[in-house]
Amino acid sequence: MLSIAHRLTTLEHCDEILVFDRGRICQTGSYEALIAEEGIFSDMYHGRLK
């Protein structure tokens, strides 16, 4: 199933998350892994948007 979400909590139970930036995949991983690494997903989670 493909899910497009604006609320990050919607993605908590996904097996794999793909993060796109300008039409390209820039990050992949689990919810926990993406929060732990630097990048767009973590920035959105912590309220820091670039």
CHARMM-style PDB file with segment names, atoms N, HN, CA, C and O in Angstrom:
ATOM      1  N   MET     1       0.842  -1.159   0.000  1.00  0.00      PROA
ATOM      2  CA  MET     1       0.000   0.000   0.000  1.00  0.00      PROA
ATOM      3  C   MET     1       0.896   1.232   0.000  1.00  0.00      PROA
ATOM      4  O   MET     1       1.944   1.241   0.646  1.00  0.00      PROA
ATOM      5  N   LEU     2       0.504   2.228  -0.692  1.00  0.00      PROA
ATOM      6  HN  LEU     2      -0.347   2.221  -1.216  1.00  0.00      PROA
ATOM      7  CA  LEU     2       1.207   3.505  -0.740  1.00  0.00      PROA
ATOM      8  C   LEU     2       0.391   4.527   0.041  1.00  0.00      PROA
ATOM      9  O   LEU     2      -0.818   4.656  -0.156  1.00  0.00      PROA
ATOM     10  N   SER     3       1.062   5.244   0.921  1.00  0.00      PROA
ATOM     11  HN  SER     3       2.044   5.138   1.081  1.00  0.00      PROA
ATOM     12  CA  SER     3       0.394   6.262   1.719  1.00  0.00      PROA
ATOM     13  C   SER     3       1.173   7.561   1.601  1.00  0.00      PROA
ATOM     14  O   SER     3       2.393   7.580   1.768  1.00  0.00      PROA
ATOM     15  N   ILE     4       0.477   8.628   1.317  1.00  0.00      PROA
ATOM     16  HN  ILE     4      -0.514   8.613   1.182  1.00  0.00      PROA
ATOM     17  CA  ILE     4       1.088   9.956   1.284  1.00  0.00      PROA
ATOM     18  C   ILE     4       0.540  10.696   2.495  1.00  0.00      PROA
ATOM     19  O   ILE     4      -0.673  10.819   2.663  1.00  0.00      PROA
ATOM     20  N   ALA     5       1.448  11.192   3.343  1.00  0.00      PROA
ATOM     21  HN  ALA     5       2.434  11.093   3.206  1.00  0.00      PROA
ATOM     22  CA  ALA     5       0.994  11.765   4.604  1.00  0.00      PROA
ATOM     23  C   ALA     5       1.626  13.121   4.876  1.00  0.00      PROA
ATOM     24  O   ALA     5       2.772  13.378   4.509  1.00  0.00      PROA
ATOM     25  N   HSD     6       0.868  13.963   5.514  1.00  0.00      PROA
ATOM     26  HN  HSD     6      -0.064  13.754   5.812  1.00  0.00      PROA
ATOM     27  CA  HSD     6       1.377  15.247   5.983  1.00  0.00      PROA
ATOM     28  C   HSD     6       1.637  15.199   7.486  1.00  0.00      PROA
ATOM     29  O   HSD     6       2.436  15.977   8.009  1.00  0.00      PROA
ATOM     30  N   ARG     7       0.969  14.297   8.166  1.00  0.00      PROA
ATOM     31  HN  ARG     7       0.320  13.666   7.741  1.00  0.00      PROA
ATOM     32  CA  ARG     7       1.214  14.084   9.594  1.00  0.00      PROA
ATOM     33  C   ARG     7       2.167  12.912   9.742  1.00  0.00      PROA
ATOM     34  O   ARG     7       1.879  11.807   9.281  1.00  0.00      PROA
ATOM     35  N   LEU     8       3.286  13.150  10.376  1.00  0.00      PROA
ATOM     36  HN  LEU     8       3.520  14.047  10.750  1.00  0.00      PROA
ATOM     37  CA  LEU     8       4.295  12.101  10.506  1.00  0.00      PROA
ATOM     38  C   LEU     8       3.795  10.919  11.322  1.00  0.00      PROA
ATOM     39  O   LEU     8       4.222   9.789  11.084  1.00  0.00      PROA
ATOM     40  N   THR     9       2.905  11.148  12.271  1.00  0.00      PROA
ATOM     41  HN  THR     9       2.558  12.066  12.464  1.00  0.00      PROA
ATOM     42  CA  THR     9       2.404  10.048  13.093  1.00  0.00      PROA
ATOM     43  C   THR     9       1.634   9.027  12.260  1.00  0.00      PROA
ATOM     44  O   THR     9       1.500   7.874  12.670  1.00  0.00      PROA
ATOM     45  N   THR    10       1.132   9.433  11.105  1.00  0.00      PROA
ATOM     46  HN  THR    10       1.241  10.370  10.772  1.00  0.00      PROA
ATOM     47  CA  THR    10       0.456   8.513  10.198  1.00  0.00      PROA
ATOM     48  C   THR    10       1.419   7.427   9.721  1.00  0.00      PROA
ATOM     49  O   THR    10       0.987   6.331   9.363  1.00  0.00      PROA
ATOM     50  N   LEU    11       2.707   7.721   9.713  1.00  0.00      PROA
ATOM     51  HN  LEU    11       3.057   8.611  10.004  1.00  0.00      PROA
ATOM     52  CA  LEU    11       3.712   6.816   9.166  1.00  0.00      PROA
ATOM     53  C   LEU    11       4.384   5.928  10.209  1.00  0.00      PROA
ATOM     54  O   LEU    11       5.240   5.116   9.859  1.00  0.00      PROA
ATOM     55  N   GLU    12       4.020   6.063  11.466  1.00  0.00      PROA
ATOM     56  HN  GLU    12       3.324   6.723  11.751  1.00  0.00      PROA
ATOM     57  CA  GLU    12       4.689   5.344  12.558  1.00  0.00      PROA
ATOM     58  C   GLU    12       4.763   3.835  12.364  1.00  0.00      PROA
ATOM     59  O   GLU    12       5.756   3.220  12.751  1.00  0.00      PROA
ATOM     60  N   HSD    13       3.761   3.236  11.787  1.00  0.00      PROA
ATOM     61  HN  HSD    13       2.954   3.735  11.473  1.00  0.00      PROA
ATOM     62  CA  HSD    13       3.712   1.772  11.680  1.00  0.00      PROA
ATOM     63  C   HSD    13       4.032   1.260  10.278  1.00  0.00      PROA
ATOM     64  O   HSD    13       3.775   0.094   9.978  1.00  0.00      PROA
ATOM     65  N   CYS    14       4.577   2.096   9.432  1.00  0.00      PROA
ATOM     66  HN  CYS    14       4.786   3.042   9.677  1.00  0.00      PROA
ATOM     67  CA  CYS    14       4.959   1.675   8.082  1.00  0.00      PROA
ATOM     68  C   CYS    14       6.229   0.831   8.132  1.00  0.00      PROA
ATOM     69  O   CYS    14       7.093   1.047   8.982  1.00  0.00      PROA
ATOM     70  N   ASP    15       6.337  -0.122   7.224  1.00  0.00      PROA
ATOM     71  HN  ASP    15       5.635  -0.298   6.534  1.00  0.00      PROA
ATOM     72  CA  ASP    15       7.538  -0.954   7.139  1.00  0.00      PROA
ATOM     73  C   ASP    15       8.723  -0.156   6.610  1.00  0.00      PROA
ATOM     74  O   ASP    15       9.842  -0.286   7.107  1.00  0.00      PROA
ATOM     75  N   GLU    16       8.470   0.664   5.606  1.00  0.00      PROA
ATOM     76  HN  GLU    16       7.561   0.770   5.202  1.00  0.00      PROA
ATOM     77  CA  GLU    16       9.533   1.493   5.028  1.00  0.00      PROA
ATOM     78  C   GLU    16       8.943   2.821   4.583  1.00  0.00      PROA
ATOM     79  O   GLU    16       7.844   2.878   4.032  1.00  0.00      PROA
ATOM     80  N   ILE    17       9.695   3.889   4.833  1.00  0.00      PROA
ATOM     81  HN  ILE    17      10.588   3.842   5.281  1.00  0.00      PROA
ATOM     82  CA  ILE    17       9.276   5.237   4.466  1.00  0.00      PROA
ATOM     83  C   ILE    17      10.261   5.770   3.438  1.00  0.00      PROA
ATOM     84  O   ILE    17      11.474   5.643   3.605  1.00  0.00      PROA
ATOM     85  N   LEU    18       9.740   6.364   2.379  1.00  0.00      PROA
ATOM     86  HN  LEU    18       8.754   6.467   2.243  1.00  0.00      PROA
ATOM     87  CA  LEU    18      10.559   7.030   1.376  1.00  0.00      PROA
ATOM     88  C   LEU    18      10.305   8.531   1.504  1.00  0.00      PROA
ATOM     89  O   LEU    18       9.155   8.969   1.474  1.00  0.00      PROA
ATOM     90  N   VAL    19      11.353   9.307   1.644  1.00  0.00      PROA
ATOM     91  HN  VAL    19      12.287   8.951   1.669  1.00  0.00      PROA
ATOM     92  CA  VAL    19      11.235  10.758   1.761  1.00  0.00      PROA
ATOM     93  C   VAL    19      11.698  11.362   0.439  1.00  0.00      PROA
ATOM     94  O   VAL    19      12.818  11.116  -0.008  1.00  0.00      PROA
ATOM     95  N   PHE    20      10.836  12.145  -0.173  1.00  0.00      PROA
ATOM     96  HN  PHE    20       9.926  12.346   0.190  1.00  0.00      PROA
ATOM     97  CA  PHE    20      11.149  12.782  -1.445  1.00  0.00      PROA
ATOM     98  C   PHE    20      11.491  14.252  -1.248  1.00  0.00      PROA
ATOM     99  O   PHE    20      10.925  14.922  -0.384  1.00  0.00      PROA
ATOM    100  N   ASP    21      12.413  14.742  -2.050  1.00  0.00      PROA
ATOM    101  HN  ASP    21      12.873  14.198  -2.752  1.00  0.00      PROA
ATOM    102  CA  ASP    21      12.743  16.171  -2.097  1.00  0.00      PROA
ATOM    103  C   ASP    21      12.946  16.543  -3.552  1.00  0.00      PROA
ATOM    104  O   ASP    21      13.839  16.022  -4.221  1.00  0.00      PROA
ATOM    105  N   ARG    22      12.119  17.440  -4.030  1.00  0.00      PROA
ATOM    106  HN  ARG    22      11.394  17.863  -3.487  1.00  0.00      PROA
ATOM    107  CA  ARG    22      12.171  17.888  -5.427  1.00  0.00      PROA
ATOM    108  C   ARG    22      12.084  16.723  -6.420  1.00  0.00      PROA
ATOM    109  O   ARG    22      12.778  16.701  -7.437  1.00  0.00      PROA
ATOM    110  N   GLY    23      11.210  15.751  -6.096  1.00  0.00      PROA
ATOM    111  HN  GLY    23      10.647  15.770  -5.270  1.00  0.00      PROA
ATOM    112  CA  GLY    23      10.958  14.642  -6.994  1.00  0.00      PROA
ATOM    113  C   GLY    23      11.938  13.486  -6.910  1.00  0.00      PROA
ATOM    114  O   GLY    23      11.825  12.530  -7.678  1.00  0.00      PROA
ATOM    115  N   ARG    24      12.888  13.550  -6.004  1.00  0.00      PROA
ATOM    116  HN  ARG    24      12.980  14.326  -5.380  1.00  0.00      PROA
ATOM    117  CA  ARG    24      13.871  12.479  -5.840  1.00  0.00      PROA
ATOM    118  C   ARG    24      13.823  11.923  -4.422  1.00  0.00      PROA
ATOM    119  O   ARG    24      13.559  12.646  -3.462  1.00  0.00      PROA
ATOM    120  N   ILE    25      14.082  10.634  -4.314  1.00  0.00      PROA
ATOM    121  HN  ILE    25      14.297  10.046  -5.094  1.00  0.00      PROA
ATOM    122  CA  ILE    25      14.139  10.003  -2.994  1.00  0.00      PROA
ATOM    123  C   ILE    25      15.428  10.441  -2.315  1.00  0.00      PROA
ATOM    124  O   ILE    25      16.517  10.214  -2.841  1.00  0.00      PROA
ATOM    125  N   CYS    26      15.311  11.064  -1.152  1.00  0.00      PROA
ATOM    126  HN  CYS    26      14.426  11.248  -0.724  1.00  0.00      PROA
ATOM    127  CA  CYS    26      16.502  11.543  -0.449  1.00  0.00      PROA
ATOM    128  C   CYS    26      16.771  10.772   0.846  1.00  0.00      PROA
ATOM    129  O   CYS    26      17.872  10.847   1.392  1.00  0.00      PROA
ATOM    130  N   GLN    27      15.770  10.031   1.342  1.00  0.00      PROA
ATOM    131  HN  GLN    27      14.875   9.970   0.899  1.00  0.00      PROA
ATOM    132  CA  GLN    27      15.944   9.229   2.552  1.00  0.00      PROA
ATOM    133  C   GLN    27      15.000   8.033   2.489  1.00  0.00      PROA
ATOM    134  O   GLN    27      13.906   8.117   1.930  1.00  0.00      PROA
ATOM    135  N   THR    28      15.437   6.924   3.068  1.00  0.00      PROA
ATOM    136  HN  THR    28      16.326   6.855   3.522  1.00  0.00      PROA
ATOM    137  CA  THR    28      14.574   5.759   3.230  1.00  0.00      PROA
ATOM    138  C   THR    28      14.861   5.134   4.583  1.00  0.00      PROA
ATOM    139  O   THR    28      15.971   5.241   5.107  1.00  0.00      PROA
ATOM    140  N   GLY    29      13.855   4.485   5.143  1.00  0.00      PROA
ATOM    141  HN  GLY    29      12.954   4.398   4.718  1.00  0.00      PROA
ATOM    142  CA  GLY    29      14.063   3.795   6.404  1.00  0.00      PROA
ATOM    143  C   GLY    29      12.795   3.709   7.221  1.00  0.00      PROA
ATOM    144  O   GLY    29      11.716   4.089   6.767  1.00  0.00      PROA
ATOM    145  N   SER    30      12.939   3.203   8.431  1.00  0.00      PROA
ATOM    146  HN  SER    30      13.816   2.894   8.799  1.00  0.00      PROA
ATOM    147  CA  SER    30      11.808   3.106   9.353  1.00  0.00      PROA
ATOM    148  C   SER    30      11.587   4.476  10.010  1.00  0.00      PROA
ATOM    149  O   SER    30      12.427   5.372   9.922  1.00  0.00      PROA
ATOM    150  N   TYR    31      10.460   4.602  10.652  1.00  0.00      PROA
ATOM    151  HN  TYR    31       9.778   3.874  10.723  1.00  0.00      PROA
ATOM    152  CA  TYR    31      10.108   5.840  11.348  1.00  0.00      PROA
ATOM    153  C   TYR    31      11.193   6.214  12.362  1.00  0.00      PROA
ATOM    154  O   TYR    31      11.663   7.352  12.390  1.00  0.00      PROA
ATOM    155  N   GLU    32      11.583   5.243  13.191  1.00  0.00      PROA
ATOM    156  HN  GLU    32      11.202   4.319  13.168  1.00  0.00      PROA
ATOM    157  CA  GLU    32      12.581   5.485  14.239  1.00  0.00      PROA
ATOM    158  C   GLU    32      13.945   5.839  13.646  1.00  0.00      PROA
ATOM    159  O   GLU    32      14.628   6.741  14.133  1.00  0.00      PROA
ATOM    160  N   ALA    33      14.335   5.118  12.587  1.00  0.00      PROA
ATOM    161  HN  ALA    33      13.780   4.386  12.192  1.00  0.00      PROA
ATOM    162  CA  ALA    33      15.637   5.373  11.958  1.00  0.00      PROA
ATOM    163  C   ALA    33      15.686   6.762  11.331  1.00  0.00      PROA
ATOM    164  O   ALA    33      16.703   7.449  11.427  1.00  0.00      PROA
ATOM    165  N   LEU    34      14.604   7.177  10.696  1.00  0.00      PROA
ATOM    166  HN  LEU    34      13.778   6.619  10.618  1.00  0.00      PROA
ATOM    167  CA  LEU    34      14.585   8.488  10.045  1.00  0.00      PROA
ATOM    168  C   LEU    34      14.584   9.637  11.054  1.00  0.00      PROA
ATOM    169  O   LEU    34      15.140  10.702  10.785  1.00  0.00      PROA
ATOM    170  N   ILE    35      13.969   9.425  12.199  1.00  0.00      PROA
ATOM    171  HN  ILE    35      13.518   8.559  12.417  1.00  0.00      PROA
ATOM    172  CA  ILE    35      14.001  10.445  13.250  1.00  0.00      PROA
ATOM    173  C   ILE    35      15.421  10.582  13.800  1.00  0.00      PROA
ATOM    174  O   ILE    35      15.866  11.683  14.123  1.00  0.00      PROA
ATOM    175  N   ALA    36      16.124   9.458  13.902  1.00  0.00      PROA
ATOM    176  HN  ALA    36      15.763   8.563  13.639  1.00  0.00      PROA
ATOM    177  CA  ALA    36      17.462   9.441  14.505  1.00  0.00      PROA
ATOM    178  C   ALA    36      18.551  10.026  13.607  1.00  0.00      PROA
ATOM    179  O   ALA    36      19.571  10.498  14.107  1.00  0.00      PROA
ATOM    180  N   GLU    37      18.348  10.001  12.287  1.00  0.00      PROA
ATOM    181  HN  GLU    37      17.519   9.618  11.881  1.00  0.00      PROA
ATOM    182  CA  GLU    37      19.399  10.518  11.396  1.00  0.00      PROA
ATOM    183  C   GLU    37      19.078  11.935  10.936  1.00  0.00      PROA
ATOM    184  O   GLU    37      17.918  12.348  10.914  1.00  0.00      PROA
ATOM    185  N   GLU    38      20.118  12.666  10.570  1.00  0.00      PROA
ATOM    186  HN  GLU    38      21.060  12.330  10.588  1.00  0.00      PROA
ATOM    187  CA  GLU    38      19.920  14.024  10.065  1.00  0.00      PROA
ATOM    188  C   GLU    38      19.239  13.973   8.709  1.00  0.00      PROA
ATOM    189  O   GLU    38      19.527  13.101   7.888  1.00  0.00      PROA
ATOM    190  N   GLY    39      18.336  14.914   8.483  1.00  0.00      PROA
ATOM    191  HN  GLY    39      18.103  15.622   9.150  1.00  0.00      PROA
ATOM    192  CA  GLY    39      17.661  14.982   7.198  1.00  0.00      PROA
ATOM    193  C   GLY    39      16.302  15.633   7.311  1.00  0.00      PROA
ATOM    194  O   GLY    39      15.907  16.122   8.369  1.00  0.00      PROA
ATOM    195  N   ILE    40      15.603  15.629   6.206  1.00  0.00      PROA
ATOM    196  HN  ILE    40      15.923  15.232   5.346  1.00  0.00      PROA
ATOM    197  CA  ILE    40      14.304  16.292   6.115  1.00  0.00      PROA
ATOM    198  C   ILE    40      13.297  15.709   7.102  1.00  0.00      PROA
ATOM    199  O   ILE    40      12.579  16.453   7.769  1.00  0.00      PROA
ATOM    200  N   PHE    41      13.242  14.383   7.199  1.00  0.00      PROA
ATOM    201  HN  PHE    41      13.826  13.779   6.657  1.00  0.00      PROA
ATOM    202  CA  PHE    41      12.261  13.745   8.083  1.00  0.00      PROA
ATOM    203  C   PHE    41      12.484  14.161   9.528  1.00  0.00      PROA
ATOM    204  O   PHE    41      11.542  14.537  10.225  1.00  0.00      PROA
ATOM    205  N   SER    42      13.719  14.092   9.969  1.00  0.00      PROA
ATOM    206  HN  SER    42      14.484  13.787   9.402  1.00  0.00      PROA
ATOM    207  CA  SER    42      14.051  14.489  11.340  1.00  0.00      PROA
ATOM    208  C   SER    42      13.753  15.974  11.569  1.00  0.00      PROA
ATOM    209  O   SER    42      13.249  16.357  12.625  1.00  0.00      PROA
ATOM    210  N   ASP    43      14.066  16.799  10.580  1.00  0.00      PROA
ATOM    211  HN  ASP    43      14.475  16.489   9.723  1.00  0.00      PROA
ATOM    212  CA  ASP    43      13.780  18.230  10.692  1.00  0.00      PROA
ATOM    213  C   ASP    43      12.278  18.469  10.849  1.00  0.00      PROA
ATOM    214  O   ASP    43      11.865  19.293  11.665  1.00  0.00      PROA
ATOM    215  N   MET    44      11.457  17.751  10.069  1.00  0.00      PROA
ATOM    216  HN  MET    44      11.793  17.082   9.407  1.00  0.00      PROA
ATOM    217  CA  MET    44      10.008  17.908  10.191  1.00  0.00      PROA
ATOM    218  C   MET    44       9.535  17.413  11.552  1.00  0.00      PROA
ATOM    219  O   MET    44       8.690  18.047  12.184  1.00  0.00      PROA
ATOM    220  N   TYR    45      10.070  16.292  12.006  1.00  0.00      PROA
ATOM    221  HN  TYR    45      10.757  15.776  11.493  1.00  0.00      PROA
ATOM    222  CA  TYR    45       9.683  15.720  13.300  1.00  0.00      PROA
ATOM    223  C   TYR    45       9.980  16.691  14.444  1.00  0.00      PROA
ATOM    224  O   TYR    45       9.177  16.839  15.366  1.00  0.00      PROA
ATOM    225  N   HSD    46      11.128  17.344  14.380  1.00  0.00      PROA
ATOM    226  HN  HSD    46      11.780  17.224  13.631  1.00  0.00      PROA
ATOM    227  CA  HSD    46      11.546  18.256  15.444  1.00  0.00      PROA
ATOM    228  C   HSD    46      11.093  19.698  15.199  1.00  0.00      PROA
ATOM    229  O   HSD    46      11.445  20.594  15.967  1.00  0.00      PROA
ATOM    230  N   GLY    47      10.322  19.929  14.144  1.00  0.00      PROA
ATOM    231  HN  GLY    47      10.036  19.202  13.520  1.00  0.00      PROA
ATOM    232  CA  GLY    47       9.804  21.259  13.848  1.00  0.00      PROA
ATOM    233  C   GLY    47      10.804  22.199  13.227  1.00  0.00      PROA
ATOM    234  O   GLY    47      10.623  23.417  13.252  1.00  0.00      PROA
ATOM    235  N   ARG    48      11.874  21.632  12.659  1.00  0.00      PROA
ATOM    236  HN  ARG    48      12.021  20.643  12.638  1.00  0.00      PROA
ATOM    237  CA  ARG    48      12.903  22.452  11.995  1.00  0.00      PROA
ATOM    238  C   ARG    48      12.795  22.224  10.495  1.00  0.00      PROA
ATOM    239  O   ARG    48      13.237  21.195   9.982  1.00  0.00      PROA
ATOM    240  N   LEU    49      12.227  23.154   9.819  1.00  0.00      PROA
ATOM    241  HN  LEU    49      11.868  23.989  10.235  1.00  0.00      PROA
ATOM    242  CA  LEU    49      12.119  23.021   8.352  1.00  0.00      PROA
ATOM    243  C   LEU    49      13.194  23.874   7.701  1.00  0.00      PROA
ATOM    244  O   LEU    49      13.465  24.993   8.138  1.00  0.00      PROA
ATOM    245  N   LYS    50      13.793  23.346   6.672  1.00  0.00      PROA
ATOM    246  HN  LYS    50      13.574  22.437   6.317  1.00  0.00      PROA
ATOM    247  CA  LYS    50      14.870  24.071   5.963  1.00  0.00      PROA
ATOM    248  C   LYS    50      14.282  25.069   5.000  1.00  0.00      PROA
ATOM    249  OT1 LYS    50      15.022  25.774   4.313  1.00  0.00      PROA
TER     250      LYS     50
END
